[in-house]
Amino acid sequence: MIEELYPGVFRTRLENGLTVLGEEVPSSLSVSVGVWVRVGSRDDPQDHPGLSHFLEHLLFKGTKTRDAAQISREIDAVGGYINGATGKESTFYYADVPADGLPVALDILADLVQHPAFAAEELEKERGVILEEIRAHDDDPDQYSYDLFVSGLWKGGHPLSRPVLGEKETIENASAETLAAFHCRFYRPANMVVVGCGALDRERFIDGVARHFDGAPVGPVVLDRVPPEINPGRIRHSREIGQVQLYFGLPGSTASDDDRFPLEVVNTVLGGGMSSRLFRLIREERGLAYAVTSSVARYSDAGAWIIYAGIAPKNLRTVVDITLTELDRLRREGISEEELKLAKAKLRGHLILGLETNSGRAARLGDAAVNGREILSPEELMHRVDGVNQEDIARVLDRFARLDLANLAAIGPVGDDVEILAGSG
């Protein structure tokens, strides 16, 4: 049975447990199609961090019937593009193609997620590629600093603390057998979602997906996930770089929490763009930073409200004080009606811009599906944002602007200025 979620958007579940989602866009000349798998770095075995990401790389290196060169040639032959990505909670593989290339894209994606070859020679090549990716990541102050911050954000070394790329030692030691067992455990229809958006016909699309996933192994997948808790504290990581990378971590909403809407409004007011309070106070009025932002990281069972600034070491105390003062002022005074109106307009605009591409539409549907979030129409999403009022703002500030739970991390040439962190808040 095909369920109509809202005009043009449909969902069905195949007998083997695979969820199929799609959006018909009659005006489009192309299609974005992808396979989302509910497995990410938080699901890696404790002794093999980075396995999800390694597997994502390896799947593009060949199947039982295609090598990597053939995959590239077939996609190029229809003028398409193929790629994949690994996150904390999901891995996805997608292709953007002209409308007549959809059968080819679907065939390739289904083949690579279901029938990886795990060829020894290709595994060794990709091992080297990932080790270089880790080295490049470690050489990038922004990326490395963020991982250091996240490593101390959650209590007890929770799996969400792990870097997606893993660690050099475990990547060096990962075997084909370990990767194949991991693939067999998680890459099952009941744990996957296939999404297509653009110039497609729903019946043909669903039939095509059913055909390509007909022989997939059937059976449930149990995700061994435990919700994390924020780890309050002040942490210093000394590194010989030019800036101090300053992070504040506060509790945030989960991916499906209704409070995500008012929290996004508050976040936009605090640090979400050039008109935000922190951008104005820290960059525009004082010239203390080039980059200063805030954002909300949402997961299926947790969330974090994250504030970031890259600053000169001499400005550390000032920026910490400004940030804490603004958080405290938010809690005490809330936001103005003018700020509320501006934030809503900005969020509406971002939603509209994200719907301008088929890949943006597919990503929104796929992300909602793997996180167990209700799939709302763009109109309903805008209605939820527009409905945020001052009572909602006060509630989420009381719930999430918890300075007693703040995790503050400074990475860089902070020297012995531990007292700046220890005395903050």
C-alpha positions as CSV (number, residue, x, y, z in Angstrom):
1,M,0.0,0.0,0.0
2,I,1.3,3.5,-1.0
3,E,0.7,6.1,1.7
4,E,0.4,9.8,0.6
5,L,2.2,11.8,3.2
6,Y,1.3,15.1,1.5
7,P,0.8,16.1,-2.1
8,G,3.5,14.6,-4.3
9,V,5.3,12.8,-1.4
10,F,4.7,9.0,-0.8
11,R,5.9,6.2,1.4
12,T,5.6,2.4,1.4
13,R,7.2,-0.5,3.2
14,L,8.1,-3.6,1.2
15,E,7.6,-7.1,2.5
16,N,11.3,-7.4,3.4
17,G,11.0,-4.3,5.7
18,L,12.6,-1.8,3.3
19,T,11.1,1.7,3.5
20,V,10.6,3.5,0.2
21,L,10.1,7.3,0.1
22,G,9.7,9.6,-2.8
23,E,8.6,12.9,-4.1
24,E,7.3,13.5,-7.6
25,V,8.5,16.9,-8.9
26,P,6.8,17.3,-12.3
27,S,8.7,20.4,-13.3
28,S,12.1,18.7,-12.7
29,L,14.3,17.1,-15.4
30,S,16.5,15.2,-13.0
31,V,16.3,12.7,-10.1
32,S,18.2,12.4,-6.8
33,V,18.1,8.9,-5.5
34,G,19.7,7.6,-2.3
35,V,20.0,4.7,0.2
36,W,20.1,5.7,3.9
37,V,21.3,3.1,6.4
38,R,20.7,3.4,10.1
39,V,24.3,2.9,11.2
40,G,27.0,5.5,11.9
41,S,30.0,6.0,14.0
42,R,28.1,5.7,17.3
43,D,27.3,2.1,16.2
44,D,30.9,1.1,15.6
45,P,32.3,-1.7,17.8
46,Q,34.2,-0.2,20.7
47,D,37.4,-1.8,19.6
48,H,36.9,-0.7,15.9
49,P,36.0,3.0,15.8
50,G,35.8,4.2,12.2
51,L,34.3,1.0,10.8
52,S,31.1,2.6,9.4
53,H,33.2,5.1,7.5
54,F,35.7,2.5,6.3
55,L,32.8,0.5,5.0
56,E,31.2,3.4,3.2
57,H,34.5,4.0,1.4
58,L,35.0,0.4,0.5
59,L,31.5,0.0,-1.0
60,F,32.5,2.3,-3.9
61,K,35.5,0.1,-4.7
62,G,33.6,-2.6,-6.4
63,T,30.8,-5.2,-6.2
64,K,30.6,-8.8,-7.2
65,T,29.8,-7.8,-10.8
66,R,31.3,-4.3,-11.1
67,D,34.7,-2.8,-10.3
68,A,35.2,0.8,-9.2
69,A,36.0,1.9,-12.7
70,Q,32.9,0.4,-14.1
71,I,30.7,2.1,-11.5
72,S,32.3,5.5,-12.5
73,R,31.9,4.8,-16.2
74,E,28.2,3.8,-15.9
75,I,27.3,7.0,-13.9
76,D,29.3,9.2,-16.2
77,A,27.6,7.6,-19.2
78,V,24.2,9.0,-18.0
79,G,25.7,12.4,-17.0
80,G,25.3,11.7,-13.3
81,Y,27.1,12.1,-10.0
82,I,27.5,9.5,-7.2
83,N,28.8,9.8,-3.7
84,G,28.3,8.8,-0.1
85,A,28.8,10.1,3.5
86,T,29.0,8.7,7.0
87,G,27.6,10.5,10.1
88,K,27.2,9.8,13.7
89,E,23.9,7.9,13.2
90,S,23.5,7.1,9.5
91,T,25.4,6.4,6.3
92,F,24.0,7.3,2.9
93,Y,24.8,6.7,-0.7
94,Y,23.2,8.8,-3.4
95,A,23.3,9.7,-7.1
96,D,22.0,12.7,-9.0
97,V,21.1,11.9,-12.6
98,P,19.0,13.2,-15.5
99,A,15.6,11.6,-15.4
100,D,16.4,8.9,-18.0
101,G,19.4,7.8,-15.8
102,L,17.3,6.8,-12.9
103,P,17.3,3.0,-13.7
104,V,21.1,3.0,-14.0
105,A,21.5,5.0,-10.7
106,L,19.2,2.7,-8.8
107,D,20.8,-0.4,-10.2
108,I,24.3,0.8,-9.1
109,L,23.3,2.0,-5.7
110,A,21.4,-1.3,-4.9
111,D,24.4,-3.3,-6.1
112,L,27.0,-1.5,-4.1
113,V,25.1,-1.4,-0.8
114,Q,24.1,-5.1,-1.1
115,H,26.9,-6.9,-2.9
116,P,30.3,-5.4,-2.0
117,A,33.3,-7.5,-3.2
118,F,35.6,-6.8,-0.2
119,A,38.5,-7.4,-2.5
120,A,41.8,-7.6,-0.6
121,E,43.7,-5.3,-3.0
122,E,41.0,-2.7,-3.0
123,L,40.7,-2.8,0.8
124,E,44.4,-2.1,1.2
125,K,44.2,0.8,-1.3
126,E,41.2,2.3,0.6
127,R,42.9,1.8,3.9
128,G,45.7,4.1,2.7
129,V,43.2,6.6,1.4
130,I,41.4,6.8,4.8
131,L,44.7,7.1,6.7
132,E,45.5,10.1,4.5
133,E,42.1,11.5,5.2
134,I,42.7,11.2,9.0
135,R,46.1,12.9,8.6
136,A,44.5,15.7,6.6
137,H,41.8,16.0,9.2
138,D,44.3,16.1,12.1
139,D,46.2,18.9,10.2
140,D,43.1,21.0,10.0
141,P,42.7,23.1,13.2
142,D,39.0,23.5,12.8
143,Q,38.1,19.8,12.3
144,Y,40.6,18.5,14.8
145,S,39.5,21.0,17.4
146,Y,35.9,20.1,16.9
147,D,36.6,16.4,17.5
148,L,38.5,17.2,20.6
149,F,35.6,19.2,21.9
150,V,33.1,16.5,21.1
151,S,35.4,13.9,22.7
152,G,34.7,15.5,26.1
153,L,31.1,16.7,25.5
154,W,29.3,13.5,26.6
155,K,29.7,11.7,29.9
156,G,31.6,8.4,30.1
157,G,33.2,8.3,26.7
158,H,29.8,7.8,25.0
159,P,29.9,6.5,21.4
160,L,28.7,9.9,20.1
161,S,32.1,11.2,21.3
162,R,33.9,9.2,18.7
163,P,35.3,10.8,15.5
164,V,33.5,9.5,12.4
165,L,36.8,8.8,10.7
166,G,38.0,6.5,13.5
167,E,41.6,6.2,14.7
168,K,44.8,5.3,12.7
169,E,45.4,2.1,14.7
170,T,42.0,0.6,14.2
171,I,41.9,1.5,10.5
172,E,45.3,-0.1,10.1
173,N,44.0,-3.3,11.7
174,A,40.5,-3.6,10.2
175,S,40.1,-6.8,8.3
176,A,37.9,-7.8,5.4
177,E,36.2,-10.3,7.7
178,T,35.4,-7.6,10.3
179,L,34.0,-5.3,7.6
180,A,31.9,-8.0,6.0
181,A,30.4,-9.0,9.4
182,F,29.6,-5.4,10.1
183,H,27.9,-5.1,6.7
184,C,25.9,-8.3,7.2
185,R,24.6,-7.1,10.5
186,F,23.5,-3.6,9.6
187,Y,22.9,-3.5,5.8
188,R,19.5,-5.1,5.9
189,P,16.3,-3.8,4.3
190,A,14.6,-3.3,7.7
191,N,17.5,-0.9,8.5
192,M,17.5,1.0,5.2
193,V,15.4,3.7,3.5
194,V,15.5,4.3,-0.3
195,V,14.6,7.8,-1.3
196,G,13.9,9.3,-4.7
197,C,13.0,12.9,-5.6
198,G,12.4,14.6,-8.9
199,A,11.2,13.4,-12.3
200,L,9.9,10.0,-11.3
201,D,6.7,8.0,-11.4
202,R,5.9,6.5,-8.0
203,E,4.6,3.1,-9.1
204,R,7.6,2.6,-11.4
205,F,10.0,3.8,-8.8
206,I,8.6,1.5,-6.1
207,D,8.6,-1.5,-8.5
208,G,12.2,-0.7,-9.4
209,V,13.3,-0.6,-5.8
210,A,11.4,-3.8,-5.0
211,R,13.1,-5.6,-7.9
212,H,16.6,-4.5,-7.0
213,F,16.3,-5.3,-3.3
214,D,14.3,-8.6,-3.7
215,G,17.2,-10.8,-2.7
216,A,18.4,-8.8,0.3
217,P,18.7,-10.7,3.6
218,V,15.5,-10.3,5.7
219,G,15.6,-9.8,9.4
220,P,15.4,-7.1,12.1
221,V,18.4,-5.0,13.1
222,V,18.8,-4.2,16.8
223,L,20.7,-0.9,17.4
224,D,22.5,-1.0,20.8
225,R,22.1,2.7,21.6
226,V,22.0,4.3,25.0
227,P,21.1,8.0,25.3
228,P,24.1,10.2,26.3
229,E,24.3,12.9,29.0
230,I,26.1,16.3,28.7
231,N,29.4,16.3,30.6
232,P,29.6,19.7,32.4
233,G,33.0,21.1,32.9
234,R,35.9,23.3,31.6
235,I,38.5,21.6,29.4
236,R,41.8,22.9,28.0
237,H,43.6,21.2,25.1
238,S,47.0,22.8,24.4
239,R,47.9,22.9,20.7
240,E,50.5,24.9,18.8
241,I,48.2,26.7,16.5
242,G,47.5,30.4,15.9
243,Q,44.0,30.7,17.4
244,V,42.1,29.4,20.4
245,Q,39.1,27.4,19.2
246,L,36.5,28.0,21.8
247,Y,33.4,25.8,22.2
248,F,30.4,25.9,24.5
249,G,28.2,22.8,24.6
250,L,24.7,22.9,26.2
251,P,21.8,20.5,26.1
252,G,19.7,20.5,22.9
253,S,16.6,19.0,21.5
254,T,16.5,15.5,19.9
255,A,15.7,15.1,16.2
256,S,12.0,14.6,16.8
257,D,11.4,16.8,19.8
258,D,8.8,19.4,19.2
259,D,10.9,21.9,21.1
260,R,13.4,21.8,18.1
261,F,11.4,24.6,16.5
262,P,11.6,27.2,19.3
263,L,15.2,26.2,20.0
264,E,16.1,26.9,16.3
265,V,14.5,30.3,16.7
266,V,16.5,31.0,19.9
267,N,19.7,29.7,18.2
268,T,19.2,31.9,15.2
269,V,18.9,34.9,17.6
270,L,22.0,34.0,19.6
271,G,24.5,33.0,16.9
272,G,22.8,31.9,13.7
273,G,24.1,34.4,11.2
274,M,25.3,37.9,10.7
275,S,22.4,39.6,12.5
276,S,22.7,37.4,15.6
277,R,23.7,38.7,18.9
278,L,27.1,37.0,19.3
279,F,28.2,37.9,15.7
280,R,27.3,41.5,16.3
281,L,28.9,41.8,19.8
282,I,32.0,39.7,19.2
283,R,32.8,40.4,15.6
284,E,31.1,43.5,14.4
285,E,31.3,45.7,17.5
286,R,34.6,44.4,19.1
287,G,36.5,42.8,16.2
288,L,37.4,39.9,18.4
289,A,36.8,37.0,16.0
290,Y,36.4,36.2,12.3
291,A,34.1,33.2,12.9
292,V,31.5,33.1,15.7
293,T,28.5,30.9,15.3
294,S,26.0,28.7,17.2
295,S,24.1,25.6,16.0
296,V,22.1,22.7,17.2
297,A,23.3,19.1,16.7
298,R,20.3,16.8,16.8
299,Y,20.4,13.0,17.2
300,S,17.7,10.3,17.6
301,D,18.0,10.4,21.4
302,A,20.0,13.5,22.3
303,G,20.9,16.9,21.2
304,A,23.6,19.6,21.8
305,W,23.4,23.4,21.5
306,I,26.9,24.4,20.4
307,I,28.5,27.8,20.4
308,Y,31.9,28.4,18.6
309,A,34.4,31.2,18.2
310,G,37.9,31.2,16.8
311,I,39.9,33.9,18.6
312,A,43.3,35.2,19.5
313,P,44.6,33.8,22.9
314,K,44.6,37.3,24.5
315,N,40.8,37.6,23.8
316,L,39.8,34.3,25.4
317,R,38.6,35.8,28.7
318,T,36.7,38.6,27.0
319,V,34.9,36.3,24.5
320,V,34.0,33.8,27.3
321,D,32.6,36.6,29.4
322,I,30.5,38.0,26.5
323,T,29.1,34.6,25.7
324,L,28.2,33.7,29.2
325,T,26.6,37.1,29.7
326,E,24.5,36.7,26.6
327,L,23.3,33.3,27.6
328,D,22.4,34.6,31.0
329,R,20.6,37.6,29.5
330,L,18.7,35.2,27.2
331,R,17.5,33.2,30.2
332,R,16.5,36.3,32.2
333,E,15.0,38.5,29.4
334,G,14.2,36.2,26.5
335,I,14.1,37.7,23.0
336,S,12.3,40.7,21.6
337,E,9.4,40.5,19.2
338,E,11.6,42.0,16.5
339,E,14.2,39.3,17.0
340,L,11.5,36.7,17.0
341,K,10.1,37.9,13.7
342,L,13.5,38.2,12.0
343,A,14.5,34.7,13.1
344,K,11.3,33.1,11.8
345,A,11.8,34.9,8.4
346,K,15.3,33.5,8.2
347,L,14.3,30.0,9.0
348,R,11.5,30.0,6.5
349,G,14.0,31.3,3.9
350,H,16.5,28.5,4.6
351,L,13.8,25.9,4.3
352,I,12.7,27.3,0.9
353,L,16.2,27.4,-0.4
354,G,16.8,23.8,0.7
355,L,13.9,22.7,-1.4
356,E,15.3,24.2,-4.6
357,T,17.2,21.0,-5.4
358,N,16.1,17.4,-5.6
359,S,19.1,16.4,-3.5
360,G,18.0,18.8,-0.8
361,R,14.5,17.4,-0.8
362,A,15.8,13.8,-0.7
363,A,18.2,14.6,2.2
364,R,15.3,16.1,4.2
365,L,13.2,13.0,3.7
366,G,16.0,10.5,4.3
367,D,17.2,12.2,7.4
368,A,13.7,12.3,8.9
369,A,13.1,8.6,8.1
370,V,16.3,7.2,9.6
371,N,15.9,9.4,12.8
372,G,12.3,8.2,13.2
373,R,11.0,11.8,12.8
374,E,7.5,12.6,11.5
375,I,7.8,13.7,7.9
376,L,6.1,17.0,7.7
377,S,5.3,19.0,4.5
378,P,7.2,22.3,3.9
379,E,4.0,24.1,4.7
380,E,3.6,22.3,8.0
381,L,7.2,23.0,8.9
382,M,6.8,26.7,8.2
383,H,3.5,26.7,10.2
384,R,5.4,25.1,13.1
385,V,8.1,27.8,12.9
386,D,5.5,30.6,12.5
387,G,3.6,29.3,15.5
388,V,6.6,29.7,17.9
389,N,5.6,32.3,20.6
390,Q,7.2,33.9,23.6
391,E,5.9,31.2,25.9
392,D,7.7,28.6,23.8
393,I,10.9,30.7,23.9
394,A,10.8,30.9,27.7
395,R,10.3,27.2,28.0
396,V,13.2,26.1,25.8
397,L,15.5,28.7,27.4
398,D,14.6,27.3,30.8
399,R,15.2,23.7,29.4
400,F,18.3,24.2,27.4
401,A,20.2,27.4,28.4
402,R,21.6,25.6,31.4
403,L,24.9,27.2,32.4
404,D,25.2,24.6,35.2
405,L,25.4,21.9,32.5
406,A,27.7,23.9,30.2
407,N,30.7,22.1,28.7
408,L,33.4,24.7,27.8
409,A,36.4,23.7,25.8
410,A,39.4,25.8,24.7
411,I,41.8,24.2,22.1
412,G,45.0,26.0,21.1
413,P,47.7,28.1,22.7
414,V,45.9,28.7,25.9
415,G,49.1,28.2,27.9
416,D,48.5,28.1,31.7
417,D,45.4,30.3,31.6
418,V,43.4,27.4,33.1
419,E,41.9,29.9,35.6
420,I,40.1,31.6,32.7
421,L,38.2,28.4,32.1
422,A,37.9,27.2,35.7
423,G,36.5,30.6,36.8
424,S,34.0,30.9,34.0
425,G,30.3,30.6,34.8
